[in-house]
Amino acid sequence: MSAALAPVVLALADDELVLGHRHSEWTGFGPHIEEDIAFSSIAQDEIGHATAYYRLVAAHTGDDPDRLALGRAPSEYRHAIVCERPNGDWAYTLTRHWLYDHADSLRLASLAESKHADLAALAAKMRREERYHLLHADAWLERIARGPVEARRRIIDALTIAFDEALGLFEPLPEEGDALAEGILPEPSETLRARFMDEMSARLERLELPRSVQGRAAETAEFIASSSGDLIAGDEAGDGVDRPGAALGGRRGRHGPDFDSLWEVMTATYRADPGASW
Amino acid sequence: MSATVADVVDALAGVKDPEIPVVSVLDMGMIGDVAVEGEHARVVVLPTFTGCPAIDVIRSDVAEAVARVDGIASVSVELSYEPPWTPDRISPEGRAKLRDFGLAPPSSARPVMIADIGLPSEATCPFCGSTDTRPDSMFGPTPCRALYYCNSCRNPFEQFKPV
């Protein structure tokens, strides 16, 4: 049994669970009925994918999938920080959905080539389903990017924050070296990150959205290891300003107050009666 | 008397999809493999959608139905994504039953790959048979259903999504 499998799959599961939870917060509050249903359905897909990932981990470690999903301390979760950010306005939610699902699509395409057969099969299956998320996200971004001034401005504001934060999805896990050596991960995160940058830059250009919203952290965040071993974004200016690109650390269990409040809600039922069957 | 694979398959014909109760798990092509060894039966279930909330119900319904087969003392039900479930696994009878239920079967018999992203696939209206339909939303009441509108008979309808 490989020791690197569990951390790799847990990070995937946590991304899907936490973002799925955020999406589910639109249930009953979507700006119109189709979008209410769309986000509820996407949330159900993401949480369903998280369930499948947790089951895969549990099958290898003998753990309980529900405990993995809901019975860990906040610092044990390995999702990227972009997933825990509050929904904000509709424009931010859509923009993050667009960035996340394109990142996830690249990641799944890569994982479908994993030497770990169960992970490869699961990734291939999920990829077929995620196609609908991309259709949804692309249709909205296209519509809004060419839409009224106010909507376009909000998308640009959202991109300014979310684009750099989304790069945190490609922050390498401490176990990445082992996972690569064993073929669990077919490609390093750095390769996927570069692919994401190329693809999304081209998409932004096609949508005539300013390319300046992306790139700063992309150029400066080189995931430097600090003396404590934590990965930090490069702070070239040296002024200690918390730039969007600094939304790293999620893969090592570093999360912010946004996650504390989400975790409280998400795990409340489980914590009330751990091990209950429902 | 010992049970055979055919006995187990017969029992599976009685296990319905909880969200589409007119079709069985066999009609839907959700049974990947059946094996019988002595008094133990092993059934592999292929989920249509990974996030299908009905999957645990289907799993326990399968276990329950197979456990009732004469000569079977224990059952294991496993979920598998290899091979992935695709619409071409639905039997012709299954497709007819979906149509009669008012749910358009997936239009595409072949797997739709991510590279095919473009316009959503066409759907045939389950009420009047017209192909003059338009997609309303790729998201419906369950993860596996999309919403369409028929321009001919002016009915909204749902399609089982090609995946």
Chai-1 contact restraints between the chains, C-beta under 6 A:
chainA,res_idxA,chainB,res_idxB,connection_type,confidence,min_distance_angstrom,max_distance_angstrom,comment,restraint_id
A,E34,B,S137,contact,1.0,0.0,6.0,A-B,restraint_1
A,I37,B,F139,contact,1.0,0.0,6.0,A-B,restraint_2
A,A38,B,F139,contact,1.0,0.0,6.0,A-B,restraint_3
A,S41,B,F139,contact,1.0,0.0,6.0,A-B,restraint_4
A,S41,B,P143,contact,1.0,0.0,6.0,A-B,restraint_5
A,Q44,B,G51,contact,1.0,0.0,6.0,A-B,restraint_6
A,Q44,B,P143,contact,1.0,0.0,6.0,A-B,restraint_7
A,D45,B,G51,contact,1.0,0.0,6.0,A-B,restraint_8
A,D45,B,P143,contact,1.0,0.0,6.0,A-B,restraint_9
A,G48,B,T50,contact,1.0,0.0,6.0,A-B,restraint_10
A,G48,B,G51,contact,1.0,0.0,6.0,A-B,restraint_11
A,H49,B,T50,contact,1.0,0.0,6.0,A-B,restraint_12
A,H49,B,G51,contact,1.0,0.0,6.0,A-B,restraint_13
A,A52,B,T50,contact,1.0,0.0,6.0,A-B,restraint_14
A,A121,B,Y81,contact,1.0,0.0,6.0,A-B,restraint_15
A,A121,B,E82,contact,1.0,0.0,6.0,A-B,restraint_16
A,L122,B,Y81,contact,1.0,0.0,6.0,A-B,restraint_17
A,A124,B,P84,contact,1.0,0.0,6.0,A-B,restraint_18
A,K125,B,T50,contact,1.0,0.0,6.0,A-B,restraint_19
A,K125,B,Y81,contact,1.0,0.0,6.0,A-B,restraint_20
A,K125,B,P84,contact,1.0,0.0,6.0,A-B,restraint_21
A,M126,B,T50,contact,1.0,0.0,6.0,A-B,restraint_22
A,R127,B,I114,contact,1.0,0.0,6.0,A-B,restraint_23
A,R128,B,V163,contact,1.0,0.0,6.0,A-B,restraint_24
A,E129,B,F49,contact,1.0,0.0,6.0,A-B,restraint_25
A,E129,B,V163,contact,1.0,0.0,6.0,A-B,restraint_26
A,R131,B,I114,contact,1.0,0.0,6.0,A-B,restraint_27
A,Y132,B,M138,contact,1.0,0.0,6.0,A-B,restraint_28
A,L135,B,M138,contact,1.0,0.0,6.0,A-B,restraint_29
